[in-house]
Amino acid sequence: MPTPAGQIIDKELGAEYTANYRATGETTLAQVVDVDLIKTLINQEGAKYLRMYYALKDGKKTLVIVAADASENDMLDVVVDDTWTCPPHCGAANILNGL
């Protein structure tokens, strides 16, 4: 049986990974997406995974998100775009965003 696509890690390890990323000089730290859109994606019949494509929109990094079925095929009836970029939508400073 294949391992799950993703795993839960502790916040300290997450902080280490995000600090490694920030050290590259990349200015886009994260994307924010409305939980109701995620629910719409995962509630599609046959949805097993979420796939997040890195994308550029108007020259800025963003995500395009779709559900994928158990065979890892994209389900294209619902495609999510217009996630918010951090910064400026970062929330309060914490160990993951390094603010």
N, C-alpha and C positions, 0 to 999 in steps of 0.2 A: 504494500500500500504506500502511495507517495505521501510525503510529509505535507502538512497544511501549507497553503500559500500565505505565509506570514506567521508571526508568533508574538506573544505578549512578552515584553522585556521590562526590566525595572527602569525607573526614571533616570537613574544615574547613568546607565548604559545609553539610554536615549540621549541624555545630555552630552555624553562623550561623542556620539555619532553626529549630533547636530553641530557641536563645536568643531568637529573635523570639517564639516561642510562649510561653516562660516569662515574657517581659516583659508579656504580657497579664494576668498575675495568676492564670492557670489553675493549679490545684494538682495535677491529675492529669497526670503527665508522659508516661506510657507504659502499655502493656499487655504482659504476658508470656504467651506461649502455648507449650505443650509441642510440640516439633518432631514428635513422633509423631502428634499431631492434624493438623498441617499435612500430613504425609505421607499420612494417611488422606484428606484433602481432595483433594490433588493426584493421588493414585493412582486416583481414580474415572475410569472410562472416559469419555472426552470432555471431561475437565477441561482448560481452557486458562488460566483466570484464577482469582484469589482475589478475592472481594469482602468487604470489611470494613465492616459497618454500625456506626455509632456508636449506642450504646444506653445506657439508664439501667436499672440494676438496684438496687433498694432505695435509690434516690436517688443512686447512684454511677455515674460514667461507666465504660462497659465496651465491649467489641466483641462482635458476633455475626458469625461468619465462615462463608462458604459458598464452594464452588467455583462457577465459571461456565463455560459452554461457549463455543465459538468465536463463537457469535452473541450472546454476553454475557448469556445467560439463566442465572439462578440455578439451581443443581442442589441440590435441597432434601432429598436422601436423607440427607445428613450436614450437621448444623448445629452449629457449635462455639460454646460459651458458657463462662462461668466462667474467663475469662482473669484473670490476676493484675494488680492495679493497682500502678503505681509512682508515688509511694511507697505502701506500704513495700517492695515487691519491686523495688528499683532496681539492685542489684548495687553494685560499687565505683564511686566517683566517676570521671567521665570527661568529655570535651568535649561529648558529646551530652546527658548528663543534668544537667550543671552543678552537681553535688553536690560 
